[in-house]
Structures are given as structure tokens and as C-alpha cells.
């Protein structure tokens, strides 16, 4: 078994990319649990398409990201991450004042925090990893969304939800040996004085719009 015990750097570094290109490098795909563990045993791909990959142990002691390169007995191993499903909230179609935007941000952040969900923001879109039933998640967030927000689902890298400090280390397995082993949930009930109606289209996205309590759609 090869043991990767040294972190080299990101593959988009020109010097590292050249080293990967010129060496007998391997690739390995990790899920979100494996990439956070201090020790993991898995199988790497040598690019030949063979059914049996290379037995690989990873003991670099840090969270790994897409494109990270680690060394196994001097042999580069390029890491990729299995994508995770995420709810994508697109705020690009929302018109409103800065005060409205701040209120929405605070209410949504409070709701997400109460559920202990991760949240990532890129431009005008916010992402939540799908950790529960889709309808249940939509039920939790939609009361806090203004008109014009579209709700969809995408596959994203789990590293999207990292806390912005990729160099921090974790030792979540203590003295456990290398192996193949791969919650806490806090529920809050909320009552809201208005309903929301949404229609789904063929792309799996829908637009949230408010419904007046008397039965008419708000403008």
C-alpha cells in the first residue's frame, strides 16, 4: 500500500502541475467525510482504466480540496471530491432596497442557523447542502424569501461550504488505523402569518411569490 503523508499544494500551481504531468501520478476521489479525516484508506486510479486501483492510505492531517496534490512515496496524487447536492437560491431577479436586502439576509441566516445548515454565497446566489428532504428544506426557507427568488438544485463541490480557512487541520479519528469506514440536528418550529405558492418548471427550479391572506396575489 502506498501512503500519502505529505501535502504538496494545488494542481493549478504551474510548478506542481508540471511535476504531476512529468511523473507517474495517480488520482483519487474522496467524499466529504473522507477528505476531512486525518487517516483514510482508499483506492487511487492510475489512469489505465484497470478494475483494480492502487491501494492508498492518506495521513496528511488536513482537509483536502479539489485539485490538491499529495505525495505518496514521492509519487504525486491529485485529489478530486465527490460532488454533493445543494439547494441553489438565486436572488438575481429580486428588486428591493438595501433595507429589504438586509432584512432578508438576517431572516434567512437566522433560519439556516437554527437548522444547523451550512450556507455558502457566491454573487447573487446562496447554496445550502441538501441534508434533508427537499420539500422540508423548501418549507423552512421559503417564508424568508422575497418575490423573484428562484429555487433550484445543483451538484457542487463540498469545499464550497468550507469556512474559508483551508489550511486548518483536523484529527477526527484519533488513534484509529487506516480503514474504509466512513448528527446532530436541532429542530425549530416556526409559524408564519402568510403562505407561499410556487410553481415548478421542467428545469427543477421555481419562483417564490407571496399570496395575500384574502386570496389575491400580491403585486
Secondary structure, DSSP 8 states (H G I E B T S, - for coil): -EEEEEEEEETTSHHHHHHHHHTT-EEEEE-TTGGG-SSEEEEEB-SS--SS-EEEEE---S---TTEEEEETTEEEEEEE-EEEEEEEE-TT----HHHHHHHHHHHHHHHHHTT---EEETTEEEEE--S-HHHHHHHHGGG--TT-EEEEEEEEGGGGS-S-TT----TTTT--S--------------SSEEEEEE-TTS-EEEEEE-TTS-B--
